[in-house]
Amino acid sequence: MATGTLTRKRKLAPPKYKFGIESAGILMTPQEFDDSDYEDFDPAWSYELINGVLVVSPIPLVEETDPNEELGRWLRNYQADHSDGKALDKTLPEQYIRTGRNRRKADRLIWAGLGRLPRKGEAPTIAVEFVSSRKRDRERDYETKREEYRKVKIQEYWIIDRFERIMTVHILENGEYRKKVVTAKQIYKTKLLPGFEVPIARLFELADAWFGRAEEEQ
């Protein structure tokens, strides 16, 4: 009598979900968002979690990322070469800030005065945004994020606006932000990074150069 061997069919794992533009508007919890891997997200888009809803936006334009990279270079040079450079603990571009249930992506985060690397999810000392031309994004950077960053006690919030040719700085004092406007003719200095200077006119020049290229290609 022939006997057969009972074999179990291997259960295949469901395909991993890939987030993209079609994911805009799906509901997620902060924990689900935090547990997602960077590989889960299509890098052609930028993602935030706002009030339990996934918001998908275009990635920053070159006229925003180029000045952002230059600011990062200044900061790292300051850390390496300046006598007070140890005040800077770490700076990273395009990182998330946890503001209660929301997950905001800032253009640049700066941690200063900790004397160590930032812990996972730790709010930065300084948050930096390079404003885009979209009305919704401008309102978000100038109004919504400002209030959320104040609540998580970010010490300074820099809004670099190449259209208005200004840098608006919100400085936390007694739990409230005091606003300071820096023009293109001025150099910004902060007590959080002694000896560090931000010549914002140079950042605007980098952004302007990309506009010139766009005109040549038309």
C-alpha positions as CSV (number, residue, x, y, z in Angstrom):
1,M,0.0,0.0,0.0
2,A,1.5,3.3,-1.0
3,T,1.9,5.9,1.6
4,G,2.1,9.6,1.0
5,T,3.9,12.4,2.9
6,L,1.7,15.2,4.1
7,T,3.2,18.5,3.3
8,R,2.1,21.9,4.5
9,K,1.9,24.7,2.1
10,R,4.1,27.6,3.0
11,K,2.0,30.6,3.9
12,L,3.3,33.6,2.0
13,A,3.6,36.9,3.8
14,P,1.4,39.6,2.4
15,P,3.3,42.1,0.2
16,K,4.6,45.1,2.1
17,Y,2.7,48.3,1.6
18,K,4.5,51.1,-0.2
19,F,3.5,54.6,0.6
20,G,3.3,57.1,-2.2
21,I,1.1,59.9,-3.6
22,E,-1.9,57.5,-3.6
23,S,-1.5,57.2,0.2
24,A,-2.5,60.8,0.9
25,G,-5.4,61.0,3.3
26,I,-5.1,57.5,4.8
27,L,-5.6,57.3,8.6
28,M,-2.6,56.4,10.8
29,T,-1.7,56.5,14.4
30,P,1.5,58.1,15.6
31,Q,2.8,54.6,16.5
32,E,2.0,53.2,13.1
33,F,3.8,56.2,11.5
34,D,6.8,55.8,13.8
35,D,7.1,52.1,13.2
36,S,7.2,52.5,9.4
37,D,10.6,52.1,7.8
38,Y,12.1,54.7,5.5
39,E,12.0,52.0,2.8
40,D,8.2,51.9,3.1
41,F,8.0,55.4,1.6
42,D,8.5,56.4,-2.0
43,P,11.4,58.9,-1.9
44,A,9.7,60.9,-4.7
45,W,7.4,62.4,-2.0
46,S,7.5,63.9,1.4
47,Y,5.3,62.7,4.3
48,E,3.9,64.1,7.5
49,L,1.3,62.9,9.9
50,I,-1.2,65.6,10.8
51,N,-4.2,65.0,13.1
52,G,-4.0,61.2,12.3
53,V,-4.0,61.8,8.5
54,L,-1.0,61.1,6.3
55,V,-0.2,64.2,4.2
56,V,1.9,63.6,1.1
57,S,3.7,66.6,-0.5
58,P,6.3,67.1,-3.2
59,I,9.9,66.9,-2.1
60,P,11.7,70.2,-1.6
61,L,12.9,72.1,-4.7
62,V,16.5,72.5,-5.5
63,E,16.3,76.2,-4.7
64,E,15.4,75.1,-1.1
65,T,17.7,72.1,-0.8
66,D,20.9,73.9,-2.0
67,P,20.7,76.7,0.6
68,N,19.8,74.0,3.2
69,E,23.0,72.1,2.3
70,E,25.1,75.3,2.5
71,L,23.6,76.0,6.0
72,G,24.5,72.5,7.0
73,R,28.1,73.0,5.8
74,W,28.5,76.2,7.8
75,L,27.2,74.4,10.9
76,R,29.6,71.5,10.5
77,N,32.5,73.8,9.8
78,Y,31.6,75.7,12.9
79,Q,31.5,72.5,15.0
80,A,34.9,71.4,13.7
81,D,36.8,74.6,13.5
82,H,35.4,77.2,15.9
83,S,36.6,77.4,19.5
84,D,33.0,77.3,20.7
85,G,32.0,74.6,18.1
86,K,31.3,72.1,20.8
87,A,28.1,73.9,21.5
88,L,26.7,72.2,18.4
89,D,25.8,68.6,19.1
90,K,24.3,67.5,15.7
91,T,22.6,68.9,12.7
92,L,20.6,66.9,10.2
93,P,18.4,67.7,7.2
94,E,14.8,66.6,6.5
95,Q,14.0,65.0,9.9
96,Y,10.8,64.5,11.8
97,I,9.7,66.5,14.9
98,R,7.1,64.9,17.2
99,T,4.6,67.5,18.1
100,G,2.1,65.6,20.2
101,R,0.1,63.4,17.8
102,N,1.6,65.0,14.7
103,R,4.9,64.2,12.9
104,R,6.2,67.3,11.2
105,K,9.1,67.1,8.8
106,A,11.5,70.1,9.2
107,D,14.1,71.1,6.6
108,R,16.8,71.1,9.2
109,L,17.2,70.2,12.8
110,I,19.9,71.5,15.1
111,W,20.6,70.2,18.6
112,A,22.8,72.4,20.7
113,G,24.0,72.5,24.3
114,L,23.2,68.8,25.1
115,G,26.8,67.6,25.4
116,R,25.7,64.4,23.7
117,L,23.9,63.0,20.6
118,P,20.1,63.6,20.6
119,R,18.0,60.7,21.7
120,K,15.4,59.2,19.4
121,G,12.4,61.5,19.1
122,E,14.1,64.3,21.1
123,A,13.0,67.7,20.0
124,P,15.7,69.9,18.4
125,T,17.0,73.0,20.0
126,I,16.5,74.9,16.7
127,A,14.2,74.0,13.8
128,V,14.8,75.5,10.3
129,E,12.3,75.9,7.4
130,F,13.0,77.1,3.9
131,V,9.7,78.6,2.7
132,S,8.2,77.4,-0.6
133,S,5.9,79.5,-2.9
134,R,2.8,77.4,-2.2
135,K,0.2,79.4,-0.1
136,R,-0.7,76.4,2.0
137,D,2.9,75.7,2.8
138,R,3.7,79.3,3.7
139,E,0.8,79.4,6.1
140,R,1.9,76.1,7.6
141,D,5.5,77.3,8.1
142,Y,4.6,80.7,9.4
143,E,1.6,79.8,11.6
144,T,0.8,76.2,12.3
145,K,4.4,74.9,12.8
146,R,5.3,77.9,14.9
147,E,2.6,77.0,17.5
148,E,3.4,73.3,17.5
149,Y,7.1,74.0,17.9
150,R,6.4,76.4,20.8
151,K,4.5,73.7,22.6
152,V,7.4,71.2,22.4
153,K,9.7,73.9,23.6
154,I,12.0,74.3,20.6
155,Q,14.2,77.2,21.6
156,E,14.5,78.9,18.2
157,Y,12.5,78.5,15.0
158,W,14.1,79.9,11.9
159,I,11.9,80.6,8.8
160,I,14.1,81.5,5.8
161,D,12.0,83.2,3.1
162,R,13.7,83.8,-0.2
163,F,10.6,85.5,-1.6
164,E,10.4,88.2,1.1
165,R,14.2,88.2,1.5
166,I,14.0,87.9,5.2
167,M,14.7,85.4,7.9
168,T,12.1,85.3,10.7
169,V,13.3,84.0,14.0
170,H,11.1,82.9,16.9
171,I,13.0,82.8,20.2
172,L,11.4,81.0,23.1
173,E,11.2,83.2,26.2
174,N,9.1,82.2,29.3
175,G,7.2,79.7,27.2
176,E,6.3,82.2,24.4
177,Y,8.0,83.1,21.2
178,R,9.5,86.5,20.6
179,K,9.7,87.3,16.9
180,K,12.8,88.8,15.3
181,V,13.0,89.7,11.6
182,V,16.5,89.6,10.0
183,T,16.9,91.3,6.6
184,A,19.2,90.2,3.8
185,K,21.6,93.0,4.7
186,Q,22.0,91.6,8.2
187,I,23.9,88.6,9.7
188,Y,22.0,86.5,12.3
189,K,23.8,85.4,15.5
190,T,22.3,83.2,18.3
191,K,23.4,82.7,21.8
192,L,22.7,79.0,21.4
193,L,25.7,78.7,19.1
194,P,28.3,81.3,20.3
195,G,30.3,82.7,17.4
196,F,28.2,81.1,14.7
197,E,26.9,83.5,12.0
198,V,24.2,83.2,9.3
199,P,24.8,85.5,6.4
200,I,21.4,85.0,4.9
201,A,22.1,87.0,1.8
202,R,24.4,84.1,0.7
203,L,21.5,81.6,1.1
204,F,19.3,83.8,-1.1
205,E,22.0,84.0,-3.7
206,L,22.2,80.2,-4.0
207,A,18.4,80.0,-4.4
208,D,18.5,82.8,-7.0
209,A,21.0,81.0,-9.1
210,W,18.6,78.1,-9.7
211,F,15.9,80.6,-10.9
212,G,18.4,81.8,-13.4
213,R,19.0,78.3,-14.7
214,A,15.2,77.7,-15.0
215,E,14.9,80.8,-17.2
216,E,17.8,79.6,-19.5
217,E,16.0,76.3,-20.0
218,Q,12.7,77.8,-21.1
